[in-house]
Amino acid sequence: MQRSIRWLLPLAAATLAVACSSRPAEVGRATAVLAERTAEDNAHYLHAVSIMSGSDAPHARSMIAEAIAGPNRVAASEAIHSLAGDADEETLAALRTAFGTGGSVKALAAAALASSQDAEAIEWLAGQLGQGGQVLPAPAMAALAETEHSEAVRTALRGLIWNKSLSIRNEGYLILGGVRAPWAVELLLEGLDKEFGKERVEPILALGRVGDPAAAAAIRRWVNTQGLVLASLDALGRLGDSACLDVIEPMLDHEQGLVRAYAAAAAWRLQARDAALAVIPALIADEDKETRRAMAEQLAQAPGDEVLAWLSQLATDADKGVRAEAYRGMIGRRSPDLAARFAEGAQDADYEVATIALSGLAEAGDASHSAALAPLLDSDNPYLAISAAHTILALAASQP
């Protein structure tokens, strides 16, 4: 597979930057492995793009920028979705190149540019929205909702949530969950009120993502309704209204472990720490792996040093799905012990767990673990080798 190697230049620079360190061979080998493995197969390249999302390492930034501007539309979409925060000049240039293409990539690039107040992108998105009631990708709708075209977005999304098709209505709820305009809550409450049974799950979850405490009163009534219990607990935990504890705390004694897990996490987020502490230790050791996995997923959203200790315990679980969720939940947290935990996870027998842990180690920035990663560069699993290479390079770049 032929692909531009412009993004390899920062790799060479990273190698030179550590030439006087004790680990130059590891960096050089990681550079070669990353180049070789991503050129072998498109799936390998897409994996590299996905794991580099959000990384500040020079090689990662350049690879993301090249993916955005490149001909591979799947890679471009993945790279654009991965963007967070203000884009640098290299990324903005790549977005403008992608904006000059067609199809869904153009719309995604326009959404990212609109977030940077690019007038041309905003007007193009507005024009597309007006063509036959066309609905743009979720990031584009969310970006346009924060401009003078907010009312047009509202009209389009209201049309979605009143569509006869449940899948189309759910698409509307999903988009609304990412919109920060005040009317988003109004539309979601409208949708919640008109839906029936389990069809209320999506508007409830979307209200939780919006995070407006004003929605708590409408959600709390569904906590005891079959099929809506977990969604309601998840949403209430996100909304920050401690007045809802009177419907959450009774669920800590529910007969189903999954319900207790969601209730415990919600209680913890709402500062009912004593009530949550009474049940969480038992839940993370529950005999049901689905309960333990739910506990890991829910704790990932929760703050506190105790949470990190629980996630560390779940990272040693016998079930790979539980371990994976636990490591995901630890990424982005701050603790002097995290790098060692991620380094341990990088040696996990399951490659998916190992790649998640490697991403965490890349962010933790402790290069003392690089030597232990070197054998992973020779792994028969290309995804593991690519993740190890990225982590070694990211750790090298993080050193002063």
Residue, then its C-alpha position, 0 to 999 in steps of 0.5 A: m500500500q502506497r501512502s505519503i510518509r510526510w508524517l514520518l518526519p516528526l518521528a525522525a526528529a523524535t529519534l534525534a531528540v533522544a539520541c543522547s539518551s539511554r534508549p535511542a535504539e528503542v525509539g529508532r525501532a519504534t519509528a521503523v515499526l510504525a512505518e512498516r506496520t501502517a503501510e502493510d494494511n489499511a486496517h493497521y493504518l486506521h488503528a494507528v489513527s485511532i490510537m493517536s487521537g488526542s495525543d500531543a506527540p509530534h508524530a501523532r499530530s502530524m499523522i492525524a493532520e495527514a489523515i484528515a487531508g488524505p484520500n482515505r475517507v474512513a481515516a479522515s473521518e476517524a481523525i476529524h472525530s478525534l479532534a479535541g480543543d483548539a486546532d493548531e495551524e497544521t490541523l487547520a490547514a488539513l481541515r481546509t484541504a478536507f473541506g475542499t473534498g466532497g461527501s461526509v468528510k467535507a461536512l465533518a471538516a466544515a463542522a471542525l472549522a465552524s468550531s473555529q469560527d470559520a465563516e465559509a464553513i459555517e455558511w456552507l453548513a447552513g446552505q446544506l441544512g436548507q437543502g430539502g431538510q437535509v440533516l448533517p452529521a452530529p458534529a456539524m449540527a452541534a457546531l451550527a447550533e452555536t451560530e446565527h443559524s441555531e433556529a434552522v438547526r432546531t427546526a431540523l432536529r424537531g422534525l427528526i424527533w417527530n419522524k415515524s421511524l424510531s431509528i430516525r427519532n433516535e438519531g435526532y436524540l443522539i444529535l441533541g445530546g451533543v447540542r449545547a443550545p438551551w432549546a436542546v433540553e426543551l426538545l429532548l423533554e418534548g421527545l421524552d414526553k411523547e415516546f412510549g415504553k423503552e422508546r424513552v431510553e434515548p431521550i433520557l440518555a441524551l438529557g444526561r449528556v446535555g447535563d442540565p439539572a433542570a431535566a432531573a425532575a422529568i427523568r426521576r419519575w422513570v427510575n422505577t420503570q422496567g426498561l428505563v431504570l439503568a438509563s434513568l440512573d445514568a442520566l441522574g448521576r450526570l445531572g448533578d441534582s442531589a435532590c434526586l438521591d431520594v429515588i437513587e439510594p433505594m436502588l442500592d438495595h435492588e435485587q439486580g446487580l446491574v441496577r445496584a452498580y448504576a445506582a452506586a455510581a450515581a450516588w457517588r457522583l452526587q456526593a452520597r459517598d457513604a451510601a455508595l461506599a457501603v455497596i461498591p466494594a461488593l459490586i466490584a467483586d460480584e460473581d456476575k461479570e456483567t455487573r463488574r463490567a457495568m461498575a467499571e464503565q460507570l466508575a469511569q465517569a466518577p471522580g475521586d482517589e477511591v475510584l482510581a483504587w477500585l478501577s485498579q482492582l477491576a484492572t486485574d479482573a479475570d474477564k477481559g471486558v472488565r479489564a478493558e473498561a477499567y483501563r479506559g476509566m483510568i486514562g486521563r486521571r492523575s496519580p504517581d502510580l498510574a504509569a506502573r499500572f498501565a505498564e503492567g496492563a501493556q503486558d496483558a494476554d488480551y491484545e485489546v486490553a494491552t492496547i488500551a493500557l498502552s494508550g494510557l501509558a502514552e498519556a501518563g508520560d513516564a519513559s522509565h517503562s519504555a524498555a519493557l515495551a520494546p519486546l512488544l514491537d516484535s509482536d505477531n499482532p500488528y495492532l499491539a506492535i503499532s500501539a507499542a511503537h506509538t507509546i514509545l515515541a510519545l514517551a520519548a517526546s514527553q521528556p524534557 
